[in-house]
Amino acid sequence: MRSATFVPASLGHTTPLNGLRALWAVVRREWMIFIRYPSWVVSLFIWPIIFPMGYILTARALSGVDGSGLAQFKLNTGLTEYVGYMAVGTMIWMWQNVVLWNVGGALRNEQMRGTLESNWLSPTWRFAYLLGASVPQLVSMLSMLAVSGFEYAFIFGVKFNGSLWLTMLVVLAAIPSVYGLGFAFASLVITMKESNAFVFLVRGIVMVFCGVTYPLAIQPQWMQNVAEWLPQTYIIHAVRSAALSTEGFQGIAYDLQMLLIFGVFWLTLGMLVFAWMERRARQTGAIGQY
Amino acid sequence: MSDIAIQAHQLIKKFPARGDSGNDKKPAGESAPAKKRSFWPFGKRAPKSMFTAVNGVDLEIQRGEIFGLLGPNGAGKSTTIRMLCTLLEPTSGTARVNGYDVVTQSNQVRRNLGTVLAGERSIYWKLSGRENLQYFAALYHIPPTVAKKRVEELIERIEIKDRANELVEKYSTGMRQRIAIAKALLARPPILLLDEPTLGLDPQAARNLRELIAQLKQEGHTILLTTHYMEEADQLSDRIGIIDTGKVIALDTPEGLKRRIDQKEVIRLELTGWHADLGDKLKGIAGIESLTSHQKGEADLWEVNMQAQNSRHALPRIVESISGNGTRLVNMNIVKPSLEDVFIHLTGKALRD
């Protein structure tokens, strides 16, 4: 029966460097797949214009032909730049929305394609699949935010009076909260097999409570209390302060502090939910089920 | 180094029975209530009943052998394979792959295993064949210089060199399956788990793949193979385990298995106008031990196989039962039992059931 005289030995060696190479391979794979769908790349340039437009035109209509209604807007927000105000709110909303769909659906898409199981069978650290899939998504979203900034400055004449560096600092501080929620979501979707209802719920909550198109001050107190527990509230407020006003660091200090706390919370929760999902999948076989 | 590549001892896997809200529904396998308390506050949930997919599997696969695992759908082959490759955790029992425990040393197990589980679906269709192999080489922690050489070696070996840079979505099923096998071979693992590797391939592609599997055995790989094609199992396997209702019910060489029903004969009929009542009638004939039927390619032409201790005694009653009621006998043979017949004898089902 045994005709073999040579027993093959694995060529792989698990070292931290090889682990990093595996993570990089996931990033490259995801990026290559992304750019092979040209419509996704084109949408990076089109969506920032189309999506906030409805809200901006509504605001223009409500502010009156001569803009007389803007005085009330300034009273509530401290700003006159309502186009920039709407654009910032809707872009942050869109960022969270796209993260929920893309990062949140990253593992589920692999599961439905059939490739999740073949990834899971390798000796790579499994969180690398989620982390690696998030990096190209983060790059594309940051590009979209940058593109939208240019588009609003040059097409709509929005005056970004604030600081580019402070805006970038806020975006950086927002990443752990936005993606931590995405990680937790991605892990839950693997177990529940369905993401649509939850995405609609989360983005609806953000839209209503976080002041995407209106200042929090106009909400009833109970809604303002809810908004305080949502990191998107602080992201939107801080980006508006940093990009549109001249308040400087003082205007965003509290928001940054809250974003760091939320960031630690959501990243930890995201990783814990992932670990729970991984353990549960080993017991139920969920990885191979689609 | 031990001579045993894969070892499983009393491997059991239970799942909550699907769509079952209580214990009133008895699943096909053993049923046992799980003592899991729900945190759902509105009303009490009845305890779940459990479905036993694998029920005490014992296996010892020698180094360098091809071991065929056969069983009808739902018999527990895939669950067994998934436990061996660490995708599933056993409810109880132990398994070791290349000496490593599948639960406590799962990473070492994965390093020593090459797997083809979902065939063409296990690779990325939006990447080229070469990109797929480079990607999986990194996941298996193969150093870049070694990986580059290994990828090119495998591209040559599976004969896709001219099309290695094309996207996999443009490949045929056979080419995709070859990429999936090359992926499993990347790290040159000592043990390969091939789950239905020739499924969906045309006859020529399947033959080529079988040749490749035989070569891999010559190179020293231990191969655990599941297949729906009995001839394939017969041709490739050194030993075969037949699994049914979660248990290994027979384990021997293909010849050894066939010897088990050497004294029996298989009566093969081809007829038109087949109906279920006729099947019951034929099963009732003294000396007929098992019966399977399936429709052949042509319309209304059926093949019926029956195992009998002595065909000469049974034949007159068979012919008598068939005549009338619109049934017409087209052909009849007495044949030597094949591995398929062994399988039917043991499980009462054809492999594709």
Interface residues (C-beta under 8 A of the other chain):
Chain A: M1 R2 S3 A4 T5 F6 V7 P8 A9 S10 L11 G12 H13 T14 T15 N18 G19 R21 A22 W24 A25 V26 R28 R29 M32 I33 R36 Y37 R113 G114 T115 E117 S118 N119 W120 L121 S122 P123 T124 R282 Q283 T284 G285 I287 G288
Chain B: M1 D3 F15 Q62 R63 G64 E65 T79 R82 C85 T86 L87 L88 E89 N107 Q108 R110 R111 N112 L113 T115 L117 A118 R121 S122 I123 Y124 W125 K126 L127 E131 Q134 Y135 F136 A138 L139 Y140 H141 I142 P143 P144 V146 A147 R150 L167 A180 K183 L186 A187 R188 P189 P190 K217 Q218 E219 G220 H221 D238 R239
